[in-house]
Amino acid sequence: MLKTRIIPHTLHFKRPAGTSRGVYHDHKIWYVIVTDISDSERWGMGECAPLFDLSCDYDENYEDRLSYFCQKLEQDGKLDIEALRPYPSVLFGLETAMRQLEQGSFRLWDTPFARGEKGIPINGLIWMGDYDYMLEQIESKLNQGFRCVKLKIGAINFEQELDLLRYIRKHYGADKITLRVDANGAFSPNDALEKLKRLAELNLHSIEQPIRAGQWDDMSGLTEITPLPIALDEELIGVNHPEEKKRLLETIKPQYIILKPTLHGGIIGATEWIELARSMDIGWWITSALESNIGLNAIAQWCSTYNNPLPQGLGTGGLYTNNIEMPLFIQDDCLWIVNSEYFPVNSSFLNL
């Protein structure tokens, strides 16, 4: 039999994190501890970290809903995946807690990354801000050794954002630095193509979500003629059933999709997206969604099972002043973990 415990926790950003939708100062999350009643030394920890303005499953009843599914898990002894499909952040937290319970360790998957033998290439993330702040971040990431940099755009003047990108290209050609941009839906359907043309002149890898989600016809028209590969992110949120996922990809035909288990169906749902993308010759990569190190550890280890050569978006662990300590670290442009065999489940986590 299983027993669950919910631990609310608020993460505080070291510096406000800006997107085109607004600025994050803190992030409320919930840890879930699942314990085997017959053996209290066997337990697992998962993280439910919805984003209040983005997740399809976040509302004022979130904690009550989480409590309901925890009680259901205690009664059934297993997860009701179909019932959890509409609640991806809850599903992610519970399925990773169960994975750790079953594995008896923070090594959730046995891969070279989880054994501390190999790093995962990641992009350096540049948060929105004024010109000087974004330039400061760019120089810092390049000095750290990142070979792929992603800029969030859409908050300041578009010409200034182009200037930042030109600055990078002036010093680093496309053979040295890969550039990605994320518009978070900031462009309008009327001006998106012209902006994509100007961005494409700078030899960018891709742009995430140029127009806001839900405009399938407009997005399909863009992906058909775009001079710059388009990656879908927000567009996938709330599309939780396999048939609907297939219909979206067949309709829009994006060049890439970007998968965040917290937003896109947990590990199970994100795996479905990958299988569909592969069957349609659509590229993909995996990104965390402002989770603490507990969630990041689970996402990174799952990500490492695929050996995707593209840089992933997994470098969020250093954003908070009060993150949970885990043996994750960034060296040059890769995320690494200390051999997780030597980081077993430690009961001190239960005293959060």
C-alpha angles and dihedrals in degrees: 000000000000133000123196134202128190120211117189114210134176118214117208121212117231087221129007109274113222129207131164087263095056143283128302118215098167139359125219114213138167126225117207121206116198115193132188104233092208092054116026090190088068111079141132135211128212134177127228105194111166119178108233095220099036115029116096091217102050122107139125090284094056098113092046090052091048089050090051093054091046090054090047090052090052091051098043100033090222140059122271096222097183093051090048097050094095090052107058098168091051090047092050093051095047098042093050092046088053091047091055092046090054095044095044090217144063085256094097095170128023104237136135087258093052089048090054092246100113138028128223114236110237138181123247109241121223112200123214119265139116120320096265094049093050091047090050090053093047093053091046093052093047091049089051089059103256114160095187121050126185121200124198106221136180101072102083131038111306091227090056090050089052088051090055091051091047089052090058093045091049090060102028126036124213089263089062105036130027112213125206127177131199117203095180088215094304098138124081120232088245098058101024098094094050091050091047090054092053093046092048089060087070095060097246123179096224148320124237120222101339093184128030119278123265098048096105097163093049092045091048090052090052097048090051096059105017118134088206124056112253123218122198120221116142087031089072095053114112093013096114108151123080095234092053092046090053092048092051094051093044091050101045100028096200122194091231142006124208118213128210111175092207090058103026108052106295120267091312095051095042089052088056090053091052093050091050092046092051091051090053097042092246117149121232145178137187128246136181119233106221094292120155119252091279092064093036091055091054094045094047094049091048090046090053091062089072102051089214106181094210117097109264127216101243107122103104100108096097098055098089136072092211106036120153109258115248130162092258121126140164120233118182102319100334135090113227136184128207107246099290092209085076092049102068125175104292120204091218087082088066090067095064 
